[in-house]
Amino acid sequence: MKVKVDERGYYGSFGGAYIPEMLYPNVEELRKNYEQITTDLDFRKQFESLLKDFVGRPTPLYFAERLSHQYGAKIYLKREDLCHTGAHKVNNTIGQILLAQRLGKKKIIAETGAGQHGVATATVCALMGIECIVYMGAIDMQRQKPNVERMRILGAEVRPAESGSKTLKDATNEAMRHWINNPKDTHYIIGSVVGPHPYPEMVARFQSVISEEIKKQLLEHEGREAPDYIMACVGGGSNAAGAFYHFYDNENVQLIAVEAAGLGNDTGESAATTVLGKPGVLHGSKTLLMQTEDGQVIEPYSISAGLDYPGIGPVHAHLFETGRAQFLSVTDEEAMKAGVEVSRLEGIIPAIETAHAFAALNQMNFNPEDVVVLNLSGRGDKDLETYIKWGKY
C-alpha cells in the first residue's frame, strides 16, 4: 500500500491546512519552498554533517539479548536515546533551523510536552545564535523540571501555557497564537507530525533518517534490510513516523503503534486517540482526535508528558484507517512496569513515552525467528521524578 502525501497535503482523507487567514502567508511560504530548500545539495551536506558530528548519528541498532529471551523473538533497539539531547527530536530541529535560516527568519518558537522537543529546539537555536521561545503546559513544566532548566540554560525563554489542561495541546495553542501575531520574522518549529501541511510530511522526512539507518544496520546484523515488526510509541507520532517511513510500502513489515491508555480507555483518563477519537480538525489538519459530540476537544491524560495529546498526526490516522499499522494502547501502570523491566534487563532506563512501546511487547505473539525493531525514542533521565513518585521498583 502506498503511503504518500498528495499535493494538497492529504494522506488519504486526513491532512490539509486548516489555518487562520493571518497564518496563510507563513504556511504558504513554507509549502512553496521547503522541498526545494531541503533537497538542495548544500542543505543536505550541512544537515548530514550536523547529524553526524553534532547529534552523533548513526545511532546504534542494539540486539537486546535478555529482552529477546523474555519475549521469544529477536528484539533490536534503535537507540535514539543516544542522540545529543537524549531523544529523536533533535533530528527534526536540526532540519528546521537550517530551513528557517534559508527563509531569513530571525526568531524561533516551539511547543513542547515532555520537554525533549523544547530542549532540542533550544539546543539548535543556541548552536545558530537565534532567539528562542518555547511554550510548555504549566503542569508539564512541573513534572519535567530538569528539561525546563536545560532550556533556560541554553538561553531559551520558557513560557507556561495556563489554559485548558495546561499540557501539550495548550502549549501548541499558545505557540500558534504567537505565530499569528508575529508572522514575518518568526518560524514555528513544530515538534511532531502534526499541524498544517507541509509540517507533517516535512517532520516525517527529517525523522526518516531513523528508518534509513535501520535498513543499513539490519542488513549488517541479519543479512536483510526489513524486520518483521517495527514498534514505536505514538503521541503526535514523529518517532513512529521516522521509524516507519522507509517501510510504509513493504507490507511484509508489520507496523505497531502504541498509544497511552492512561488509567484505562473506559475511565475518561486516556490519550488513546484511535480508540476514543473520530475525524475532526486539530491544530491545522484534519485527523483523528478525541472530541465531544459537538466537536469540543476532550482533554487527554497520560502519565507521560509526551503522549497526552488529544490527536495523532494525519499520517497515523491514515495508517489506522487503512489498517496498514496496528494500534495498541497501554496504561500508565503497564508502561511504568515495562520501564523498570527494561532497566533491569538491559541496563537502559527508557523515557516513559518509550516505555509504552516496551509494554506492548506483552500484547504481541512472536515467533522465535521474528526480527523486531523497537524505536527507543528517548532516555529516562527527564522522567526520574515520575519514576520516583510511582515508586514500585
Backbone hydrogen bonds in HBPLUS format (Angstrom, degrees):
<---DONOR---> <-ACCEPTOR-->    atom                        ^
c    i                          cat <-CA-CA->   ^        H-A-AA   ^      H-
h    n   atom  resd res      DA  || num        DHA   H-A  angle D-A-AA Bond
n    s   type  num  typ     dist DA aas  dist angle  dist       angle   num
A0006-ASP N   A0010-TYR O   2.90 MM   4  5.39 153.6  1.97 140.8 148.5     1
A0009-GLY N   A0006-ASP O   2.90 MM   3  5.30 161.7  1.93 115.8 121.5     2
A0016-GLY N   A0009-GLY O   2.90 MM   7  4.71 165.7  1.92 111.7 114.9     3
A0011-TYR N   A0014-PHE O   2.64 MM   3  5.28 164.4  1.67 169.6 171.1     4
A0014-PHE N   A0011-TYR O   3.05 MM   3  5.28 168.8  2.06 129.4 129.6     5
A0015-GLY N   A0286-LYS O   2.81 MM 271  4.90 136.2  2.00 126.9 141.1     6
A0286-LYS N   A0015-GLY O   2.83 MM 271  4.90 173.4  1.83 141.4 139.2     7
A0197-HIS N   A0016-GLY O   3.00 MM 181  5.50 154.1  2.06 123.8 131.7     8
A0018-TYR N   A0284-GLY O   2.81 MM 266  4.40 164.9  1.84 117.8 122.4     9
A0023-LEU N   A0020-PRO O   2.94 MM   3  5.53 146.3  2.06 115.1 124.4    10
A0024-TYR N   A0021-GLU O   3.09 MM   3  5.19 148.7  2.19 103.1 112.6    11
A0027-VAL N   A0023-LEU O   3.09 MM   4  6.31 172.0  2.10 169.6 170.3    12
A0028-GLU N   A0024-TYR O   2.82 MM   4  5.82 161.2  1.86 157.0 163.2    13
A0029-GLU N   A0025-PRO O   2.89 MM   4  5.94 153.7  1.96 142.6 149.6    14
A0030-LEU N   A0026-ASN O   3.07 MM   4  6.40 157.5  2.12 148.0 153.8    15
A0031-ARG N   A0027-VAL O   2.85 MM   4  6.08 165.7  1.87 150.2 154.5    16
A0032-LYS N   A0028-GLU O   2.92 MM   4  6.05 161.5  1.96 152.1 155.9    17
A0033-ASN N   A0029-GLU O   3.19 MM   4  6.19 142.4  2.33 139.9 149.0    18
A0033-ASN N   A0030-LEU O   3.16 MM   3  5.31 127.3  2.45  98.4 112.0    19
A0034-TYR N   A0030-LEU O   2.78 MM   4  5.40 159.9  1.82 161.6 160.8    20
A0037-ILE N   A0033-ASN O   2.96 MM   4  6.06 168.7  1.97 163.9 167.6    21
A0038-THR N   A0034-TYR O   2.86 MM   4  5.86 168.0  1.88 149.2 153.2    22
A0039-THR N   A0035-GLU O   3.09 MM   4  6.07 130.5  2.35 140.8 150.8    23
A0040-ASP N   A0037-ILE O   3.20 MM   3  5.30 154.5  2.27 102.6 110.3    24
A0044-ARG N   A0040-ASP O   2.95 MM   4  6.24 167.0  1.97 159.3 162.7    25
A0045-LYS N   A0041-LEU O   2.94 MM   4  6.16 159.0  1.99 150.1 155.8    26
A0046-GLN N   A0042-ASP O   3.02 MM   4  6.22 163.7  2.05 148.8 152.8    27
A0047-PHE N   A0043-PHE O   2.82 MM   4  5.97 167.7  1.84 160.3 164.3    28
A0048-GLU N   A0044-ARG O   2.86 MM   4  5.93 171.0  1.87 151.3 154.3    29
A0049-SER N   A0045-LYS O   2.92 MM   4  5.94 150.6  2.01 141.5 150.2    30
A0050-LEU N   A0046-GLN O   2.99 MM   4  6.15 161.2  2.03 149.7 153.8    31
A0051-LEU N   A0047-PHE O   2.96 MM   4  6.22 157.0  2.02 149.9 156.8    32
A0052-LYS N   A0048-GLU O   3.03 MM   4  6.18 150.4  2.12 139.9 147.4    33
A0053-ASP N   A0049-SER O   2.84 MM   4  5.97 175.6  1.84 158.8 158.9    34
A0054-PHE N   A0050-LEU O   2.85 MM   4  4.95 148.6  1.95 127.9 137.2    35
A0055-VAL N   A0050-LEU O   2.98 MM   5  6.42 154.3  2.05 157.1 163.5    36
A0056-GLY N   A0051-LEU O   3.07 MM   5  6.22 120.4  2.44 131.4 147.0    37
A0057-ARG N   A0051-LEU O   2.82 MM   6  5.55 169.2  1.84 150.2 148.4    38
A0084-HIS N   A0055-VAL O   2.99 MM  29  4.79 150.1  2.08 131.2 139.3    39
A0079-ARG N   A0060-PRO O   2.97 MM  19  5.48 170.6  1.98 169.8 171.9    40
A0062-TYR N   A0077-LEU O   2.88 MM  15  5.05 163.8  1.91 147.2 143.3    41
A0077-LEU N   A0062-TYR O   2.71 MM  15  5.05 159.7  1.75 144.6 150.3    42
A0064-ALA N   A0075-ILE O   2.90 MM  11  5.74 158.1  1.94 158.7 166.1    43
A0068-SER N   A0064-ALA O   2.87 MM   4  5.93 150.8  1.95 148.2 157.3    44
A0069-HIS N   A0065-GLU O   3.02 MM   4  6.28 155.7  2.08 145.8 151.5    45
A0070-GLN N   A0066-ARG O   3.02 MM   4  6.23 152.8  2.10 141.5 149.0    46
A0071-TYR N   A0067-LEU O   3.06 MM   4  6.32 149.4  2.15 148.9 155.4    47
A0072-GLY N   A0068-SER O   2.80 MM   4  5.66 117.8  2.19 146.8 159.3    48
A0073-ALA N   A0068-SER O   3.31 MM   5  5.20 155.1  2.38 131.4 138.0    49
A0074-LYS N   A0370-ASP O   2.86 MM 296  5.96 162.7  1.89 173.5 179.0    50
A0372-VAL N   A0074-LYS O   2.77 MM 298  5.93 175.6  1.77 162.2 162.2    51
A0076-TYR N   A0372-VAL O   2.72 MM 296  6.02 169.5  1.73 168.4 171.9    52
A0374-LEU N   A0076-TYR O   2.83 MM 298  6.22 166.9  1.85 168.4 169.9    53
A0078-LYS N   A0374-LEU O   3.03 MM 296  6.23 160.9  2.07 142.4 148.3    54
A0080-GLU N   A0078-LYS O   2.89 MM   2  5.97 137.5  2.07 110.2  96.9    55
A0376-LEU N   A0078-LYS O   2.95 MM 298  5.51 140.7  2.10 133.6 146.0    56
A0082-LEU N   A0079-ARG O   3.10 MM   3  5.72 165.0  2.13 113.2 118.0    57
A0083-CYS N   A0080-GLU O   3.13 MM   3  5.43 167.3  2.15 110.0 113.6    58
A0086-GLY N   A0083-CYS O   2.87 MM   3  5.32 158.2  1.92 132.4 136.7    59
A0379-ARG N   A0086-GLY O   3.07 MM 293  5.70 151.8  2.15 159.5 164.4    60
A0088-HIS N   A0377-SER O   3.14 MM 289  5.69 142.4  2.29 156.8 161.7    61
A0091-ASN N   A0088-HIS O   2.99 MM   3  5.89 157.1  2.04 131.7 136.7    62
A0092-ASN N   A0089-LYS O   3.19 MM   3  5.75 129.7  2.46 112.8 122.2    63
A0093-THR N   A0089-LYS O   3.26 MM   4  6.62 160.9  2.30 147.3 153.0    64
A0094-ILE N   A0090-VAL O   3.01 MM   4  5.97 159.4  2.06 146.8 150.4    65
A0096-GLN N   A0092-ASN O   2.88 MM   4  6.16 164.0  1.91 156.6 161.1    66
A0097-ILE N   A0093-THR O   2.93 MM   4  5.94 154.5  1.99 144.8 150.6    67
A0098-LEU N   A0094-ILE O   3.25 MM   4  6.41 159.6  2.29 148.6 153.5    68
A0099-LEU N   A0095-GLY O   3.07 MM   4  6.31 149.3  2.17 142.2 151.3    69
A0100-ALA N   A0096-GLN O   2.82 MM   4  6.00 160.3  1.86 147.6 152.7    70
A0101-GLN N   A0097-ILE O   3.01 MM   4  6.19 157.1  2.07 144.1 149.6    71
A0102-ARG N   A0098-LEU O   3.22 MM   4  6.43 156.1  2.28 140.7 146.3    72
A0103-LEU N   A0099-LEU O   3.02 MM   4  6.32 129.2  2.29 142.2 156.5    73
A0103-LEU N   A0100-ALA O   3.11 MM   3  5.02 134.0  2.34  93.9 106.9    74
A0105-LYS N   A0100-ALA O   3.04 MM   5  5.39 167.3  2.05 153.6 150.3    75
A0104-GLY N   A0101-GLN O   3.01 MM   3  5.08 156.7  2.07 103.0 109.9    76
A0106-LYS N   A0185-ASP O   2.90 MM  79  5.51 144.7  2.03 139.4 148.8    77
A0107-LYS N   A0185-ASP O   3.12 MM  78  6.22 147.9  2.22 157.3 157.0    78
A0187-HIS N   A0107-LYS O   2.98 MM  80  6.40 160.3  2.02 154.4 156.7    79
A0108-ILE N   A0131-GLU O   2.93 MM  23  6.13 150.0  2.02 147.7 157.4    80
A0133-ILE N   A0108-ILE O   2.98 MM  25  6.40 153.1  2.05 151.2 159.7    81
A0109-ILE N   A0187-HIS O   3.07 MM  78  6.43 156.4  2.12 151.8 155.2    82
A0189-ILE N   A0109-ILE O   2.92 MM  80  6.24 157.5  1.97 178.0 170.5    83
A0110-ALA N   A0133-ILE O   3.04 MM  23  6.56 134.5  2.26 151.9 160.7    84
A0135-TYR N   A0110-ALA O   2.82 MM  25  6.20 168.5  1.83 156.1 157.2    85
A0112-THR N   A0135-TYR O   2.96 MM  23  6.39 133.8  2.18 163.8 174.5    86
A0119-VAL N   A0115-GLY O   2.85 MM   4  6.05 158.5  1.90 150.4 155.8    87
A0120-ALA N   A0116-GLN O   2.91 MM   4  6.08 159.9  1.95 143.7 149.9    88
A0121-THR N   A0117-HIS O   2.81 MM   4  5.99 151.3  1.90 146.6 154.3    89
A0122-ALA N   A0118-GLY O   2.83 MM   4  6.03 167.5  1.85 152.0 155.7    90
A0123-THR N   A0119-VAL O   2.84 MM   4  5.95 149.1  1.94 145.7 154.6    91
A0124-VAL N   A0120-ALA O   3.16 MM   4  6.41 161.9  2.20 144.0 146.8    92
A0125-CYS N   A0121-THR O   2.99 MM   4  6.17 152.1  2.07 150.7 159.1    93
A0126-ALA N   A0122-ALA O   2.95 MM   4  6.12 151.9  2.03 142.3 149.6    94
A0127-LEU N   A0123-THR O   2.94 MM   4  6.19 156.1  2.00 145.5 152.8    95
A0128-MET N   A0124-VAL O   3.01 MM   4  6.15 145.3  2.13 138.4 146.1    96
A0129-GLY N   A0125-CYS O   2.72 MM   4  5.63 113.4  2.17 138.1 154.5    97
A0130-ILE N   A0125-CYS O   2.88 MM   5  4.83 161.1  1.92 136.0 141.4    98
A0129-GLY N   A0126-ALA O   3.33 MM   3  4.99 147.9  2.44  92.2 101.4    99
A0157-GLU N   A0132-CYS O   3.05 MM  25  6.40 166.8  2.07 150.7 152.5   100
A0134-VAL N   A0157-GLU O   2.81 MM  23  6.16 166.8  1.83 164.8 169.0   101
A0159-ARG N   A0134-VAL O   2.78 MM  25  6.09 161.7  1.81 156.4 162.9   102
A0136-MET N   A0159-ARG O   2.99 MM  23  6.21 158.9  2.04 155.4 157.9   103
A0161-ALA N   A0136-MET O   2.81 MM  25  5.70 145.0  1.94 128.8 132.9   104
A0141-MET N   A0137-GLY O   2.86 MM   4  6.18 146.4  1.97 153.5 164.3   105
A0138-ALA N   A0161-ALA O   3.03 MM  23  5.48 162.1  2.06 143.2 137.5   106
A0142-GLN N   A0138-ALA O   3.31 MM   4  6.60 140.1  2.48 135.3 144.1   107
A0139-ILE N   A0166-LYS O   3.10 MM  27  5.50 144.1  2.24 135.8 146.6   108
A0142-GLN N   A0139-ILE O   3.09 MM   3  5.22 127.3  2.38  97.5 110.8   109
A0143-ARG N   A0139-ILE O   3.13 MM   4  6.53 156.6  2.19 150.0 156.0   110
A0144-GLN N   A0140-ASP O   2.86 MM   4  5.79 123.2  2.19 143.7 156.3   111
A0147-ASN N   A0144-GLN O   3.08 MM   3  5.65 122.7  2.42 113.6 126.4   112
A0148-VAL N   A0144-GLN O   3.20 MM   4  6.55 151.7  2.29 149.2 157.6   113
A0148-VAL N   A0145-LYS O   3.05 MM   3  5.01 116.7  2.47  97.0 113.0   114
A0149-GLU N   A0145-LYS O   3.02 MM   4  6.32 163.4  2.05 162.8 165.7   115
A0150-ARG N   A0146-PRO O   2.94 MM   4  6.19 149.1  2.03 143.5 152.9   116
A0151-MET N   A0147-ASN O   3.00 MM   4  6.21 161.8  2.03 148.7 152.2   117
A0152-ARG N   A0148-VAL O   3.09 MM   4  6.41 158.5  2.13 146.6 152.5   118
A0153-ILE N   A0149-GLU O   2.86 MM   4  6.06 161.0  1.89 152.1 157.0   119
A0154-LEU N   A0150-ARG O   3.02 MM   4  6.23 149.7  2.12 146.3 154.4   120
A0156-ALA N   A0151-MET O   3.01 MM   5  5.44 158.0  2.06 153.3 146.2   121
A0155-GLY N   A0152-ARG O   2.94 MM   3  5.06 155.4  2.00 103.9 111.6   122
A0166-LYS N   A0163-SER O   2.92 MM   3  5.49 142.6  2.06 146.0 148.1   123
A0170-ASP N   A0167-THR O   3.10 MM   3  5.59 118.9  2.49 110.5 124.0   124
A0171-ALA N   A0167-THR O   3.03 MM   4  6.32 151.6  2.11 152.5 161.4   125
A0172-THR N   A0168-LEU O   2.93 MM   4  6.18 155.9  1.99 154.0 160.0   126
A0173-ASN N   A0169-LYS O   3.00 MM   4  6.34 153.0  2.08 143.3 150.8   127
A0174-GLU N   A0170-ASP O   3.03 MM   4  6.29 160.1  2.07 146.9 151.1   128
A0175-ALA N   A0171-ALA O   2.97 MM   4  6.22 156.7  2.03 147.3 153.9   129
A0176-MET N   A0172-THR O   2.93 MM   4  6.15 159.6  1.98 153.3 158.5   130
A0177-ARG N   A0173-ASN O   3.00 MM   4  6.31 158.0  2.05 149.2 155.1   131
A0178-HIS N   A0174-GLU O   2.97 MM   4  6.23 159.1  2.01 148.9 154.4   132
A0179-TRP N   A0175-ALA O   3.00 MM   4  6.27 157.2  2.06 148.0 153.8   133
A0180-ILE N   A0176-MET O   2.99 MM   4  6.30 153.4  2.06 150.8 157.8   134
A0181-ASN N   A0177-ARG O   3.16 MM   4  6.46 150.0  2.25 146.4 153.9   135
A0181-ASN N   A0178-HIS O   3.11 MM   3  5.22 120.6  2.48  96.1 110.5   136
A0182-ASN N   A0178-HIS O   2.98 MM   4  6.20 121.4  2.34 140.6 156.8   137
A0182-ASN N   A0179-TRP O   3.18 MM   3  5.00 141.0  2.34  93.4 104.6   138
A0199-TYR N   A0196-PRO O   2.91 MM   3  5.91 141.2  2.06 145.0 141.6   139
A0202-MET N   A0198-PRO O   2.88 MM   4  5.86 163.9  1.90 164.6 169.2   140
A0203-VAL N   A0199-TYR O   2.84 MM   4  5.85 177.0  1.84 166.6 166.1   141
A0204-ALA N   A0200-PRO O   3.15 MM   4  6.16 156.3  2.20 135.8 143.0   142
A0205-ARG N   A0201-GLU O   2.92 MM   4  6.13 152.0  2.00 146.5 153.6   143
A0206-PHE N   A0202-MET O   3.07 MM   4  6.43 159.8  2.12 150.1 154.9   144
A0207-GLN N   A0203-VAL O   2.96 MM   4  6.20 151.6  2.04 148.5 156.8   145
A0208-SER N   A0204-ALA O   2.83 MM   4  5.87 116.3  2.24 136.4 153.1   146
A0208-SER N   A0205-ARG O   3.13 MM   3  4.91 141.2  2.28  92.5 104.0   147
A0210-ILE N   A0207-GLN O   2.99 MM   3  6.05 170.7  2.00 131.4 133.1   148
A0212-GLU N   A0208-SER O   3.01 MM   4  6.23 154.5  2.07 151.6 159.8   149
A0213-GLU N   A0209-VAL O   2.99 MM   4  6.09 156.1  2.05 141.8 146.5   150
A0214-ILE N   A0210-ILE O   3.01 MM   4  6.28 152.8  2.08 143.0 151.4   151
A0211-SER N   A0242-GLY O   3.15 MM  31  6.05 133.6  2.38 139.2 136.6   152
A0215-LYS N   A0211-SER O   3.14 MM   4  6.28 160.6  2.18 145.9 148.2   153
A0217-GLN N   A0213-GLU O   2.87 MM   4  6.01 170.1  1.88 162.5 165.8   154
A0218-LEU N   A0214-ILE O   2.79 MM   4  5.77 159.3  1.83 153.2 158.4   155
A0219-LEU N   A0215-LYS O   3.22 MM   4  6.28 146.1  2.34 137.3 145.6   156
A0220-GLU N   A0216-LYS O   3.33 MM   4  6.72 146.2  2.45 139.3 147.2   157
A0221-HIS N   A0217-GLN O   3.00 MM   4  6.33 155.7  2.06 146.4 153.3   158
A0222-GLU N   A0218-LEU O   2.69 MM   4  5.54 169.3  1.71 152.1 156.0   159
A0223-GLY N   A0219-LEU O   2.92 MM   4  4.33 133.6  2.14 111.9 120.1   160
A0228-ASP N   A0371-VAL O   2.82 MM 143  5.24 147.7  1.93 137.4 148.2   161
A0254-GLN N   A0228-ASP O   2.84 MM  26  6.05 175.3  1.84 143.7 143.0   162
A0229-TYR N   A0371-VAL O   3.16 MM 142  6.56 153.3  2.24 156.0 157.4   163
A0373-VAL N   A0229-TYR O   2.93 MM 144  6.22 164.4  1.96 147.4 151.7   164
A0230-ILE N   A0254-GLN O   2.94 MM  24  6.35 152.6  2.01 162.7 163.6   165
A0256-ILE N   A0230-ILE O   2.80 MM  26  5.97 167.2  1.81 173.9 171.7   166
A0231-MET N   A0373-VAL O   2.85 MM 142  6.29 158.5  1.90 154.7 160.4   167
A0375-ASN N   A0231-MET O   2.93 MM 144  6.28 167.6  1.95 174.2 171.6   168
A0232-ALA N   A0256-ILE O   3.04 MM  24  6.52 148.9  2.14 164.1 173.8   169
A0258-VAL N   A0232-ALA O   2.92 MM  26  6.13 152.2  1.99 148.0 152.9   170
A0234-VAL N   A0258-VAL O   2.74 MM  24  5.57 150.2  1.83 149.9 144.3   171
A0313-GLY N   A0236-GLY O   2.91 MM  77  5.23 154.7  1.98 144.5 141.1   172
A0241-ALA N   A0237-GLY O   2.95 MM   4  6.03 158.1  2.00 144.4 151.1   173
A0242-GLY N   A0238-SER O   2.95 MM   4  6.10 156.1  2.00 145.8 151.7   174
A0243-ALA N   A0239-ASN O   3.02 MM   4  6.21 152.0  2.10 141.1 148.5   175
A0244-PHE N   A0240-ALA O   2.82 MM   4  5.94 149.5  1.91 152.9 161.4   176
A0245-TYR N   A0241-ALA O   2.97 MM   4  5.62 141.3  2.12 141.4 149.8   177
A0247-PHE N   A0244-PHE O   2.74 MM   3  5.37 159.1  1.79 133.0 138.8   178
A0250-ASN N   A0247-PHE O   3.05 MM   3  5.18 157.8  2.10 109.7 116.9   179
A0253-VAL N   A0250-ASN O   3.02 MM   3  5.84 166.0  2.03 122.7 127.2   180
A0326-GLN N   A0255-LEU O   2.84 MM  71  6.21 164.7  1.87 171.8 168.7   181
A0257-ALA N   A0326-GLN O   2.86 MM  69  6.14 162.2  1.89 158.2 164.1   182
A0328-LEU N   A0257-ALA O   2.85 MM  71  6.25 160.4  1.89 162.3 169.0   183
A0259-GLU N   A0328-LEU O   2.79 MM  69  6.17 168.5  1.81 155.7 155.9   184
A0330-VAL N   A0259-GLU O   3.03 MM  71  6.37 150.9  2.12 150.9 156.0   185
A0271-ALA N   A0260-ALA O   2.94 MM  11  5.27 148.6  2.04 146.7 153.1   186
A0261-ALA N   A0330-VAL O   2.66 MM  69  5.02 172.6  1.66 132.8 132.7   187
A0264-GLY N   A0261-ALA O   2.76 MM   3  5.14 152.9  1.83 144.4 144.2   188
A0332-ASP N   A0262-GLY O   2.78 MM  70  4.99 165.4  1.80 138.6 139.0   189
A0263-LEU N   A0269-GLU O   2.83 MM   6  5.55 155.1  1.90 164.1 172.2   190
A0267-THR N   A0264-GLY O   3.12 MM   3  5.38 162.2  2.15 119.2 118.7   191
A0301-TYR N   A0270-SER O   2.99 MM  31  4.77 149.9  2.09 101.7 110.2   192
A0273-THR N   A0271-ALA O   3.09 MM   2  5.80 119.2  2.48 110.6  94.5   193
A0275-VAL N   A0272-ALA O   3.15 MM   3  5.55 138.2  2.33 107.8 119.0   194
A0276-LEU N   A0272-ALA O   3.01 MM   4  6.18 161.5  2.05 156.7 162.6   195
A0277-GLY N   A0273-THR O   2.56 MM   4  4.71 142.2  1.69 143.3 146.8   196
A0278-LYS N   A0289-LEU O   2.96 MM  11  5.56 154.0  2.03 141.5 138.4   197
A0289-LEU N   A0278-LYS O   3.03 MM  11  5.56 167.0  2.05 134.6 136.2   198
A0280-GLY N   A0287-THR O   2.86 MM   7  5.68 148.4  1.96 162.0 170.7   199
A0287-THR N   A0280-GLY O   2.80 MM   7  5.68 162.7  1.83 171.3 175.4   200
A0282-LEU N   A0285-SER O   3.02 MM   3  5.70 160.2  2.06 159.3 157.1   201
A0285-SER N   A0282-LEU O   3.25 MM   3  5.70 162.8  2.28 117.3 121.7   202
A0290-MET N   A0310-PRO O   2.76 MM  20  5.30 157.7  1.81 155.2 162.9   203
A0298-ILE N   A0290-MET O   2.91 MM   8  5.36 169.5  1.92 122.3 125.8   204
A0292-THR N   A0296-GLN O   2.74 MM   4  5.18 152.2  1.81 143.1 152.0   205
A0295-GLY N   A0292-THR O   2.98 MM   3  5.13 160.5  2.02 113.3 114.4   206
A0307-LEU N   A0304-SER O   3.30 MM   3  5.56 159.5  2.35 107.1 112.8   207
A0316-HIS N   A0313-GLY O   2.97 MM   3  5.42 125.3  2.27 110.4 123.8   208
A0317-ALA N   A0313-GLY O   3.06 MM   4  6.44 152.2  2.14 149.6 158.4   209
A0318-HIS N   A0314-PRO O   2.97 MM   4  6.16 151.8  2.05 142.9 149.8   210
A0319-LEU N   A0315-VAL O   2.93 MM   4  6.21 153.4  2.00 141.4 149.0   211
A0320-PHE N   A0316-HIS O   2.87 MM   4  6.06 153.1  1.95 147.2 154.0   212
A0321-GLU N   A0317-ALA O   2.89 MM   4  6.06 165.3  1.91 147.0 151.4   213
A0322-THR N   A0318-HIS O   2.97 MM   4  6.03 160.6  2.00 151.2 155.6   214
A0323-GLY N   A0319-LEU O   3.10 MM   4  5.90 119.2  2.49 127.3 140.7   215
A0324-ARG N   A0319-LEU O   2.97 MM   5  4.97 114.9  2.41 141.8 152.7   216
A0325-ALA N   A0319-LEU O   3.25 MM   6  5.25 167.4  2.27 121.2 120.3   217
A0323-GLY N   A0320-PHE O   3.14 MM   3  5.07 141.0  2.30  96.2 107.7   218
A0335-ALA N   A0331-THR O   2.96 MM   4  6.19 161.6  1.99 155.2 160.4   219
A0336-MET N   A0332-ASP O   2.90 MM   4  6.15 164.4  1.92 159.7 163.7   220
A0337-LYS N   A0333-GLU O   3.04 MM   4  6.21 164.0  2.07 149.8 154.2   221
A0338-ALA N   A0334-GLU O   3.02 MM   4  6.17 154.7  2.08 143.5 150.7   222
A0339-GLY N   A0335-ALA O   2.89 MM   4  6.16 152.4  1.96 149.9 157.5   223
A0340-VAL N   A0336-MET O   3.15 MM   4  6.47 156.2  2.21 148.6 153.4   224
A0341-GLU N   A0337-LYS O   2.91 MM   4  6.16 157.2  1.97 147.2 154.4   225
A0342-VAL N   A0338-ALA O   2.92 MM   4  6.14 165.2  1.95 156.2 158.1   226
A0343-SER N   A0339-GLY O   3.14 MM   4  6.26 153.4  2.22 137.4 145.2   227
A0344-ARG N   A0340-VAL O   2.94 MM   4  6.23 153.3  2.02 151.3 157.8   228
A0345-LEU N   A0341-GLU O   2.82 MM   4  6.02 152.8  1.89 151.3 159.7   229
A0346-GLU N   A0342-VAL O   2.82 MM   4  5.54 162.5  1.85 146.1 151.1   230
A0347-GLY N   A0343-SER O   3.00 MM   4  4.77 133.9  2.22 118.8 126.0   231
A0380-GLY N   A0349-ILE O   2.87 MM  31  5.21 153.8  1.94 144.3 136.9   232
A0351-ALA N   A0378-GLY O   2.87 MM  27  5.11 159.2  1.91 130.3 124.5   233
A0355-ALA N   A0351-ALA O   2.92 MM   4  6.23 147.0  2.03 147.2 157.9   234
A0356-HIS N   A0353-GLU O   3.07 MM   3  5.65 146.8  2.19 110.9 119.6   235
A0357-ALA N   A0354-THR O   2.88 MM   3  5.32 125.3  2.18 109.2 122.6   236
A0358-PHE N   A0354-THR O   3.18 MM   4  6.65 155.8  2.25 149.7 156.7   237
A0359-ALA N   A0355-ALA O   2.89 MM   4  6.11 151.2  1.97 144.8 152.7   238
A0360-ALA N   A0356-HIS O   3.24 MM   4  6.50 138.2  2.42 139.0 148.6   239
A0360-ALA N   A0357-ALA O   3.19 MM   3  5.28 131.2  2.44  96.8 109.3   240
A0361-LEU N   A0358-PHE O   3.08 MM   3  5.57 159.1  2.12 111.7 118.3   241
A0362-ASN N   A0359-ALA O   3.22 MM   3  6.05 157.9  2.27 119.0 122.9   242
A0363-GLN N   A0360-ALA O   2.87 MM   3  5.22 151.8  1.95 110.8 119.7   243
A0364-MET N   A0361-LEU O   3.22 MM   3  5.30 161.9  2.25 105.5 111.1   244
A0370-ASP N   A0367-ASN O   2.98 MM   3  5.35 162.7  2.01 117.6 123.3   245
A0377-SER N   A0375-ASN O   2.98 MM   2  5.46 120.2  2.35 110.3  93.6   246
A0383-ASP N   A0380-GLY O   2.90 MM   3  5.12 142.9  2.04 107.8 119.5   247
A0384-LEU N   A0381-ASP O   3.31 MM   3  5.58 170.4  2.32 115.3 115.5   248
A0386-THR N   A0383-ASP O   2.96 MM   3  5.25 118.7  2.34 105.3 120.6   249
A0387-TYR N   A0383-ASP O   2.92 MM   4  6.26 162.2  1.95 160.7 166.6   250
A0388-ILE N   A0384-LEU O   2.80 MM   4  6.01 158.5  1.84 150.6 156.8   251
A0389-LYS N   A0385-GLU O   2.90 MM   4  6.13 160.0  1.94 146.0 151.1   252
A0390-TRP N   A0386-THR O   2.96 MM   4  6.13 156.6  2.02 147.5 153.9   253
A0391-GLY N   A0387-TYR O   2.84 MM   4  6.07 167.7  1.85 152.7 156.5   254
